[in-house]
Amino acid sequence: MSESLFLSEEQAARLLGVHRTTLRRSVDAGLLPLHPIFVTPHLRRFRRDEVESLRGTPVPGSAASGSSGRGATVKGRGRGRS
């Protein structure tokens, strides 16, 4: 069976080694050269070839990229709460 040409947000984030929120924020800010396909206003798909071309590249805003700005937290909920 062949692989799908498109990946869900979760699958794309897993391939890049980041949380899906980090992926979404980086794409929305134009920091990643990915072009999501909006299935619905909240459901996105990414081209597999675009995502695979970025493997091994630090994702801006992720903990792995060394960023200390907004979005540096790869996982977590309730930002700003104790």
C-alpha positions in Angstrom: 0.0 0.0 0.0 1.3 3.4 -0.9 1.7 6.3 1.6 -0.8 9.2 1.5 0.3 12.4 -0.2 -1.1 14.4 2.7 -0.5 14.4 6.4 -2.7 15.5 9.3 -1.4 18.2 11.5 -0.6 15.6 14.2 1.3 13.4 11.7 3.3 16.4 10.3 4.2 17.5 13.8 5.3 14.0 14.8 7.6 13.8 11.7 9.2 17.1 12.6 9.5 16.2 16.3 7.3 19.1 17.6 3.9 19.5 19.2 1.1 20.3 16.8 0.6 23.7 18.4 4.2 24.6 17.7 3.8 23.5 14.1 0.5 25.5 13.7 2.0 28.7 15.2 5.2 28.4 13.1 3.2 28.0 9.9 0.8 30.8 10.8 3.7 33.1 11.5 5.3 32.3 8.1 8.3 30.7 9.8 8.0 27.4 7.9 7.7 27.0 4.1 4.6 24.8 4.5 1.3 25.5 2.7 -1.6 23.9 4.7 -4.7 22.8 2.9 -7.7 23.8 5.0 -10.3 21.0 4.9 -12.4 23.0 7.4 -11.5 26.2 9.2 -9.9 24.1 12.0 -8.7 21.0 10.1 -5.5 21.2 8.1 -3.6 18.8 5.9 0.0 19.2 4.8 1.8 17.8 1.7 4.0 14.9 2.8 6.8 16.0 0.5 6.9 19.5 2.0 7.0 18.1 5.5 9.7 15.5 4.7 11.9 18.1 3.1 12.1 19.9 6.5 13.0 16.8 8.6 16.1 17.5 10.6 15.6 21.3 10.4 15.0 23.1 13.7 11.4 24.4 13.9 11.3 28.1 14.9 9.5 28.4 18.2 10.3 24.9 19.4 12.4 24.0 22.4 14.8 22.2 20.0 15.5 25.4 18.1 16.8 27.1 21.2 14.2 29.8 21.0 13.2 31.5 24.3 10.3 33.4 22.8 6.6 32.7 22.5 5.9 29.1 21.5 9.1 27.8 23.0 7.2 25.3 25.0 6.8 22.1 23.0 4.2 20.5 25.3 1.9 21.8 28.0 -1.5 23.3 28.7 -2.8 26.3 30.5 0.1 28.6 29.7 0.3 31.3 32.3 -1.5 29.4 35.0 0.1 28.0 38.2 
